[in-house]
Amino acid sequence: MHIAHIVASGMGGIRTAGDLVAWMQITHKMKITEAKQYVADKLGIEVIDLTNEEIMRQIREERGIGVITAIAGDPKGIRAKFKIAELLNIHINSVDLFKSQMAYSG
């Protein structure tokens, strides 16, 4: 269901900010307008820029929150999720699980 919601958010997913807005809708039960404003505020941009692929590519690279075509050395996968959780002040299950396993192992 989460994937369908992210796709349906219509903001281009990871190409723009659709995934981030969907996270806020799912984790904080925000309406789409509120979620867009929250994400835009956290990124320091205007809501209209959330759908701009060029602007969001630059912001995603600068913030290390993942891009579709990975760049060598830039965060991707779980590292990008760590940064998303921190940026949006949310809990992501895989991040929390990874943290708990790291604390347990050492």
KOLGU-472505 format. One record per residue: residue in three letters; x, y, z of N, C-alpha, C in turn. Coordinates in steps of 0.001 Angstrom, whole numbers, padded with zeros to 6 digits, always signed. Each point is the difference from the previous one (the first is absolute). Layout:
<pts>
AlaXYZXYZXYZ/...
</pts>
This chain:
<pts>
Met+000815-001195+000000-000815+001195+000000+000857+001257+000000/His+001104-000028+000737+000848+001180+000066+000564+000364-001370/Ile+000422-000999-000753+000560+000268-001320-001068+000597-000912/Ala-001189-000544+000050-001089+000535-000816-000291+001445+000370/His+000070+000308+001276-000251+001373+000439+001093+000936-000507/Ile+001242-000438+000082+001114+000825-000468-000126+000258-001501/Val-000325-001037-000766-000162+000159-001443-001171+000928-000295/Ala-001075-000164+000743-001200+000788-000242+000135+001452+000420/Ser+001020+000317+000785+000148+001378+000460+000275+000949-001162/Gly+000420-000538-001143+000090+000779-001226+001073+001059-000040/Met+001010-000104+000840+001058+001001-000007+001305-000568-000556/Gly-000071-001144-000620+001193-000549-000616+000849-000858+000911/Gly-000507-000368+001148+000751-000876+000897+001351+000569+000351/Ile+001040-000808-000120+001348+000431+000386+000580+001009-000997/Arg-000597+000127-001182+000484+001007-000947-000244+001406+000544/Thr-001076+000146+000753-000319+001314+000557-000102-000148+001517/Ala-001164+000264+000576-000166-000122+001448-001195-000865+000356/Gly-000527-000742-000952-001172-000818+000249+000191-000997+001114/Asp+001177-000612+000079+000247-000972+001058+000027+000667+001362/Leu+000563+001196+000078+000094+000708+001278-001385+000435+000471/Val-000805+000501-000921-001368+000416+000333-000810-001223+000431/Ala+000156-001102-000701-000724-001217+000361+000404-000484+001387/Trp+001292+000099+000333+000447-000383+001349-000760+000789+001050/Met-000169+001296-000227-000690+000833+000980-001485-000342+000071/Gln-000581-000312-001128-001408-000394-000005-000197-001318+000761/Ile+000915-000920-000184-000118-001317+000627+000367+000057+001480/Thr+001130+000630+000330+000483-000050+001381-000675+000994+000925/His-000444+001130-000529-000620+001023+000840-001466+000252-000359/Lys-000528-000818-000899-001400+000105-000426-000370+001425-000434/Met+000930+000633-000722-000232+001357-000499-000792-000054-001298/Lys-000789+000998-000228-000639+000198-001303+001101+000424-000960/Ile-000226-000177-001300+001055+000251-000980+000512+001441+000029/Thr-000891+000963+000158+000431+001404+000023+000909+000261+001198/Glu-000370-000521+001152+000803+000168+001214+001340-000714-000141/Ala-000013-001197-000576+001224-000776-000180+000963+000703-000956/Lys-000534+000556-001083+000843+000733-000949+000646+001199+000672/Gln-000762+000738+000785+000533+001181+000671+001076-000391+001017/Tyr-000225-001073+000737+000958-000480+000988+001329-000354-000665/Val-000084-000771-001082+001213-000418-000709+000713+001214-000600/Ala-000744+000887-000630+000601+001202-000588+000709+000810+001072/Asp-000623+000163+001160+000624+000747+001098+001284-000675+000462/Lys-000024-001316+000129+001190-000740+000439+001140+000116-001015/Leu-000358+000069-001277+001016+000103-001057+000408+001446-000266/Gly-000765+000957+000518+000310+001411-000208-000347+000487-001395/Ile-001075-000551-000570-000418+000398-001344-001494+000310+000011/Glu-000502+000480-001134-001426+000252-000158-000703-001301-000390/Val-001277-000097+000328-000773-001203-000321+000052-000304-001497/Ile-000087+001013-000843+000017-000200-001457+001284-000696-000461/Asp+001105+000201+000719+001275-000608-000380+000056-001499+000277/Leu-000921-000503+000789-000012-001432+000308-000199-000854-001242/Thr-000629+000558-001022-000267-000762-001218+001018+000256-001103/Asn+000966+000841+000264+001011+000341-000997+001163-000989+000097/Glu+000144-000839-001019+001029-001045+000027+001417+000557+000106/Glu+000276+001111-000649+001346+000567+000040+000336+000532+001383/Ile-000929+000747+000583+000232+000543+001346+000120-001136+001011/Met-000909-000959-000082+000013-001097+000971+001223-000891-000160/Arg+000485-000169-001213+001234-000791-000187+001150+000658+000749/Gln+000110+001306-000155+001069+000736+000677-000165-000092+001522/Ile-001198+000186+000489-000244-000060+001446+000257-001396+000532/Arg-000455-001021-000741+000218-001379+000436+001493-000321+000068/Glu+000760+000489-000959+001445-000226+000025+000633+000727+001178/Glu-000361+001267+000194+000577+000801+001086-000327-000586+001368/Arg-001217-000472+000164-000452-000516+001303+000314-001481+000194/Gly+000416-000673-001072+000328-001423+000098-001216-000878+000258/Ile-001142+000357-000613-001228-000756+000244-000403-000863-001190/Gly+000947-000302-000861-000222-000957-001075-000508+000603-001293/Val+000512-000526-001089-000427+000351-001355-000186-001297-000776/Ile-000708+000076-001113-000259-001216-000787+001297-000583-000547/Thr+000786+000829-000655+001265-000470-000558+001098+000323+001000/Ala+000395-001011+000731+000952+000180+001094+001314+000596-000488/Ile+000590+000778+000863+001300+000620-000256+000996-000664+000937/Ala+001131-000417-000538+001001-000680+000811+000351+000834+001226/Gly-000062-000640+001150+000359+000655+001247-001153+000717+000693/Asp-001076+000285-000718-001156+000664+000611-000860-001032+000728/Pro-000716+000455+001035-000862-000937+000732-001077-000612-000889/Lys-000236-001269+000199-001095-000704-000667-000466-001089+000947/Gly-001115-000587-000283-000511-001076+000840-000234+000451+001428/Ile+000498-000803+000939-000249+000260+001412+000644+001310+000461/Arg+001138+000374-000578+000617+001286+000375-000899+001164-000360/Ala-000633-000059-001163-000925+001056-000398-001220-000008+000914/Lys-000484-001178+000371-001153-000083+000895+000325+000588+001373/Phe+001217-000227+000485+000421+000605+001268-000139+001519-000085/Lys+000464+000565-001102-000043+001447-000178-001437+000503-000149/Ile-000852-000761-000682-001410+000380-000140-000675-000004+001367/Ala+000236-001037+000782-000601-000085+001338+000433+001181+000856/Glu+001264+000351-000096+000525+001133+000769-000585+001321-000496/Leu-000019+000193-001303-000495+001246-000594-001467+000249+000325/Leu-000830-001038-000132-001440+000153+000193-000440-000267+001434/Asn+000953-000417+000834-000307-000300+001401-001078-001085+000098/Ile+000261-001126-000695-000942-001121-000001+000737-001295+000337/His-000779-001014+000339+000549-001340+000209-000265-000810-001258/Ile+001038-000627-000512-000115-000917-001127+000404-001368+000537/Asn-000882-000967-000139+000222-001309+000611+001360-000594-000330/Ser+000400+000039-001260+001283-000610-000373+001176+000735+000645/Val-000122+001310+000155+001049+000787+000659+000060-000358+001478/Asp-001162-000054+000640-000044-000354+001421+000539-001401+000236/Leu-000360-000946-000876+000495-001364+000118+001516-000039-000168/Phe+000503+000716-001002+001441+000033-000239+000734+000575+001224/Lys-000538+001085+000558+000613+000613+001185+000012-000975+001174/Ser-001097-000721+000197-000071-000930+001127+000986-001162-000189/Gln+000179-000447-001226+000945-001077-000260+001436+000472+000185/Met+000267+001245-000378+001350+000561+000181+000307+000153+001493/Ala-000977+000435+000789+000199+000159+001433+000227-001359+000656/Tyr-000698-001012-000498+000112-001342+000556+001352-000635-000327/Ser+000495+000261-001218+001230-000670-000436+001271+000670+000496/Gly-000116+001187+000493+001276+000566+000385-000076+001223+000744/
</pts>
